[in-house]
Amino acid sequence: MPPAIALAIDVLSWAALLGGGALCVIGGAGLLRLPDVYTRMHAASLIDTGGVFLIMLGLALQAGMSMVTVKLAIIVAFLLFTGPITTHALAAAALHEGVKPNEGATPRGGEPSKT
C-alpha cells in the first residue's frame, strides 16, 4: 500500500476514534446533567450508540480487511439492534412505575427554558 493511502487511513481512523470518544464523553455528561430519567435515556441511547459506531469504524480502519473487521461489524449490528430495544424497555418500565416526564424541568445549575 502506498504511504499516502496508509497515512490517509490512519488519519481517518484516528479522527473516528477521537470523535467516538468525544461523543461518549458528551453522553456521559448528559447522564449527569439532564434533568429527568427520560432525557437521560435519550442521551445515553443516541449519543453513546453514535460514539460506539465511530470507535468501531476507527478500529475497523486500523484492522484493514480481516476477520477482525467482520467481528467488529457483527458487534456494531448487535449494538444497533439492542440499544433502541433496551432504551424502550427502560422507558416503558419507568412509565409503568409512575415516573412522570418532567416537562418544565430545570437542568441542574441552569435556568428554565422559555421555549
C-alpha positions in Angstrom: 0.0 0.0 0.0 1.4 3.4 -0.9 2.5 5.6 2.1 0.0 8.3 1.2 -3.0 5.9 1.4 -1.7 4.4 4.6 -1.4 7.9 6.1 -4.9 8.8 4.9 -6.4 5.6 6.5 -4.5 6.4 9.8 -5.8 10.0 9.8 -9.4 8.8 9.2 -9.1 6.1 11.8 -7.8 8.4 14.5 -10.4 11.0 13.6 -13.2 8.4 14.0 -11.7 7.1 17.3 -11.4 10.6 18.7 -14.8 11.6 17.5 -16.3 8.5 19.0 -14.6 9.1 22.3 -15.8 12.7 22.4 -19.4 11.5 21.7 -19.2 9.0 24.6 -17.9 11.7 27.0 -20.7 14.0 25.9 -23.2 11.2 26.5 -21.7 10.7 30.0 -22.0 14.4 30.7 -25.6 14.2 29.5 -26.3 11.5 32.0 -25.1 13.7 34.8 -26.5 17.0 33.5 -30.0 16.3 32.1 -33.0 16.7 34.4 -35.1 13.6 34.3 -34.8 9.9 33.5 -36.3 10.1 30.0 -33.9 12.8 28.7 -31.0 10.9 30.3 -32.0 7.7 28.5 -32.2 9.8 25.3 -28.7 11.0 25.7 -27.4 7.6 26.6 -29.0 5.8 23.7 -28.3 8.2 20.9 -25.0 9.7 21.7 -23.4 6.5 23.0 -24.6 4.5 20.0 -23.0 7.1 17.7 -19.9 7.1 19.8 -19.5 3.3 19.7 -20.2 3.2 16.0 -17.4 5.8 15.3 -15.0 3.9 17.7 -15.7 0.6 15.9 -15.3 2.3 12.5 -11.9 3.6 13.6 -10.8 0.2 14.8 -12.0 -1.4 11.6 -9.9 1.0 9.6 -6.9 0.1 11.7 -7.5 -3.6 11.3 -8.0 -3.5 7.5 -9.9 -6.2 5.6 -9.6 -9.1 8.0 -11.7 -11.3 10.3 -11.4 -8.6 13.0 -13.3 -6.2 10.8 -16.1 -8.8 10.3 -16.3 -9.3 14.1 -16.4 -5.5 14.6 -19.3 -5.3 12.1 -21.2 -8.0 14.0 -20.7 -6.1 17.3 -22.0 -2.9 15.7 -25.0 -4.7 14.3 -25.8 -6.2 17.7 -25.5 -2.8 19.4 -27.7 -1.1 16.7 -30.4 -3.7 17.4 -30.2 -3.9 21.2 -29.7 -0.2 22.0 -33.1 1.1 21.0 -34.8 -2.0 22.4 -33.1 -1.6 25.8 -34.0 2.1 25.9 -37.6 1.5 25.0 -37.8 -1.2 27.7 -36.3 1.1 30.3 -38.7 3.9 29.4 -41.7 1.6 29.4 -40.7 0.3 32.9 -40.2 3.8 34.2 -43.6 4.9 32.9 -45.2 1.8 34.3 -43.7 2.6 37.7 -45.3 6.1 37.6 -42.2 8.2 36.7 -43.7 11.2 35.0 -41.8 13.1 32.3 -40.6 16.4 33.8 -42.0 18.9 31.3 -40.8 22.1 32.9 -37.6 20.7 34.2 -34.7 22.9 35.1 -31.3 21.4 34.5 -29.0 21.5 37.5 -27.5 24.9 37.7 -29.5 26.3 34.8 -32.5 28.5 34.0 -35.8 27.0 32.8 -36.1 27.1 29.0 -38.5 29.7 27.5 -39.5 27.5 24.6 
